[in-house]
Amino acid sequence: MAKDTKRKALGGMTTFVVVIFLIAIALAAFYFFGLTPGEA
């Protein structure tokens, strides 16, 4: 029971990290392509 709960928490944590990571990449890409239209 304890292992299952731990795995569930770990999975939620991983999902959270992945979501934040994707948002960061999206923002970086937006600024990179949005603020430098002449060089892109």
C-alpha positions as CSV (number, residue, x, y, z in Angstrom):
1,M,0.0,0.0,0.0
2,A,2.8,2.4,0.9
3,K,4.7,1.7,-2.2
4,D,1.7,2.3,-4.4
5,T,1.1,5.7,-2.7
6,K,4.8,6.6,-3.1
7,R,4.7,5.7,-6.8
8,K,1.6,7.7,-7.3
9,A,3.2,10.8,-5.7
10,L,6.3,10.3,-7.7
11,G,4.3,10.1,-10.9
12,G,2.4,13.3,-10.0
13,M,5.7,15.0,-9.3
14,T,7.2,13.9,-12.6
15,T,4.1,15.1,-14.5
16,F,4.3,18.5,-12.7
17,V,8.0,18.9,-13.6
18,V,7.4,17.9,-17.2
19,V,4.5,20.4,-17.5
20,I,6.7,23.2,-16.1
21,F,9.5,22.2,-18.4
22,L,7.3,22.3,-21.5
23,I,5.9,25.7,-20.4
24,A,9.4,27.1,-20.0
25,I,10.4,25.8,-23.5
26,A,7.2,27.3,-25.0
27,L,8.0,30.7,-23.4
28,A,11.6,30.6,-24.5
29,A,10.6,29.7,-28.1
30,F,8.0,32.5,-28.0
31,Y,10.5,35.1,-26.9
32,F,13.2,33.8,-29.2
33,F,11.0,33.9,-32.3
34,G,8.8,36.8,-31.2
35,L,11.4,39.3,-30.2
36,T,13.8,38.6,-33.1
37,P,11.6,38.4,-36.2
38,G,14.4,39.8,-38.4
39,E,16.9,37.1,-37.5
40,A,14.5,34.2,-37.2
